Amino acid sequence: ALSNHFMHCSEAAVSDAKLVISSESIGYGIDILQGIQNENKSSKKSLKDVATENEFEKRLLSEVIPPSDIGVTFDDIGALENVKDTLKELVMLPLQRPE
């Protein structure tokens, strides 16, 4: 809401040492917050479908971040190719082939 207010208003309105924000800016901030909450709910629902065997796994599952929410790939890593290949082997291979 604050960034939207400053983008659309050239001067800041101050009353009693408090910034006055327009209702449109507050509505914009609320819309963004509701969108974020809806995304979080949908990702939590998809994780609830995962079968767990004990209480530890249930608690651990609440902290799992879905891969679609991470937004970082190995291409984003600014390292040498051999370092990236080693990271892929250490991180991805055990997940793909647990045996």
C-alpha positions in Angstrom: 0.0 0.0 0.0 2.8 2.4 0.9 4.8 1.9 -2.3 1.6 2.3 -4.4 0.8 5.5 -2.5 4.2 7.0 -3.2 4.1 6.0 -6.9 0.8 7.8 -7.4 1.1 10.8 -5.1 3.7 13.5 -5.7 3.5 14.8 -2.2 3.1 13.0 1.1 0.1 14.1 3.2 1.0 14.2 6.9 -1.5 14.7 9.7 -0.4 14.7 13.4 3.0 13.3 12.4 1.3 10.3 10.6 1.3 9.6 6.9 -2.1 9.7 5.3 -2.6 7.0 2.7 -5.4 6.9 0.1 -8.1 4.2 0.3 -7.1 3.1 -3.2 -3.5 2.4 -2.0 -4.8 0.5 1.0 -7.1 -1.5 -1.3 -4.2 -2.3 -3.5 -2.1 -3.6 -0.5 -5.0 -5.7 0.7 -5.5 -7.2 -2.8 -1.8 -8.2 -2.9 -2.0 -9.7 0.6 -5.1 -11.7 -0.3 -3.3 -13.0 -3.4 -0.3 -14.2 -1.4 -2.5 -15.9 1.2 -4.5 -17.7 -1.6 -1.2 -19.0 -3.1 -0.1 -20.2 0.4 -3.3 -22.0 1.0 -3.2 -23.8 -2.4 0.4 -25.0 -1.8 -0.5 -26.2 1.7 -3.5 -28.1 0.4 -1.3 -29.9 -2.2 1.1 -30.9 0.6 -1.7 -32.3 2.7 -2.2 -35.0 0.1 1.2 -36.5 0.9 1.0 -39.6 3.0 3.0 -39.6 6.3 3.9 -42.5 8.5 4.4 -40.9 11.8 4.1 -37.6 13.8 7.7 -36.5 13.0 6.9 -36.6 9.2 3.7 -34.7 9.8 5.6 -31.9 11.6 8.4 -31.9 9.1 5.9 -31.7 6.2 4.6 -28.4 7.5 8.0 -26.9 6.9 8.5 -28.3 3.3 8.5 -25.7 0.5 7.0 -26.9 -2.7 9.5 -26.8 -5.6 7.3 -24.4 -7.6 7.6 -21.8 -4.8 11.4 -21.8 -4.7 12.1 -20.0 -8.0 15.8 -20.8 -8.1 17.3 -23.3 -10.5 20.8 -24.6 -10.9 21.1 -22.2 -13.9 20.9 -19.3 -11.4 24.0 -20.4 -9.5 27.0 -18.4 -10.5 29.6 -21.0 -10.1 31.9 -23.1 -12.2 30.2 -25.9 -14.1 32.1 -28.6 -12.2 30.9 -27.1 -8.9 27.3 -27.0 -10.2 27.5 -30.6 -11.3 28.8 -31.7 -7.9 26.0 -29.8 -6.2 23.5 -31.5 -8.5 24.9 -34.9 -7.6 24.9 -34.2 -3.8 21.4 -32.6 -3.7 19.3 -34.1 -6.5 20.7 -37.6 -6.9 19.7 -38.9 -3.4 16.2 -37.5 -4.0 15.8 -39.1 -7.4 17.4 -42.4 -6.5 17.1 -43.0 -2.7 18.5 -46.6 -3.0 
